[in-house]
């Protein structure tokens, strides 16, 4: 059985490592236009 808390930490790490830089770059690009 997998631990839900471990999965949430893994997902949060993926969001911080991949999604957050991309979204921040998009927001930065939109704001500088």
Buried (B, 14 or more C-beta within 10 A) or exposed (E): EEEEEEEEEEEEEEEEEEEEEEEEEEEEEEEEE
